Amino acid sequence: MAKIEIAIDRVFEDTYRHKGLRKKLVESLREKGISDENVLDAINKVPRHFFLDTALDEIAYEDRSFSIDADQTISHPYTVAFQSQLLEVKPNQIVLEIGTGSMYQGAILAAMGAKVITIERQKKLYDKTKFFPLVKEYPQTSIRFFLGDGFEGLPNYAPFDKIIITCGAPFIPPKLIHQLKAGGKMVVPLAQDEHHKMIRITKNEDGSLTEESFSDFSFVPMLRGINK
Ligand code: SAH
């Protein structure tokens, strides 16, 4: 594996206390209805506090969202778990993620065995996550980073087994449907009134689409273009 040389201005430490808090978080997600053991195992493995400011170290395992750079947010662990569960990721599947953000969701999918390709429109977040230190639980080799507009997807890397949108979409982006494999699934929070309705779209073998609707969530908006 290629070693990436970067200047890290903080020490990443995963203590017994962090591990204990993570176990509690997993139990609380189980109580809230998350039942996919692969998802729960990934949440248990991936140190969420690595993706947050060190000042938030003690509260990183509460089921809440936090602000990250560029006025964006890292989603609630429940939201991450819910979307990951709907995606039904199998090892080695190629997953396109729209909205890298802190990279926590991407790391969870990588820990589940997916090959993650992630797009972010905020250059500041892209620059930060692209050089995230190598951690053995989610090798950098299984996450590829792109600065771009998620509405466009990545036609050169399509088709994808799964697509996950982690920002509130005003509509289901047609180009992403096009880039989804037959038999693939896309999970998208779709803007509806004040909230986002979690939608899962399955592209059937004959190209037709099946749409399922789940509960309401709250996301930052999916916006057009790149913010340099
Ligand atoms: N998956 C992230 C969630 C971050 S919030 C995490 O685990 O932390 C959603 C992210 O989507 C934000 O960083 C926002 O900048 C990004 N985003 C919004 N519109 C986008 C678009 N059109 N293309 C790519 N990323 C987009």
Boltz pocket constraint, residues with backbone or C-beta under 6 A from the ligand:
constraints:
  - pocket:
      binder: B
      contacts: [[A, 72], [A, 73], [A, 74], [A, 75], [A, 98], [A, 99], [A, 100], [A, 101], [A, 102], [A, 103], [A, 104], [A, 105], [A, 106], [A, 119], [A, 120], [A, 121], [A, 122], [A, 125], [A, 148], [A, 149], [A, 150], [A, 151], [A, 166], [A, 167], [A, 220], [A, 221], [A, 222], [A, 223], [A, 224], [A, 225]]
      max_distance: 6.0
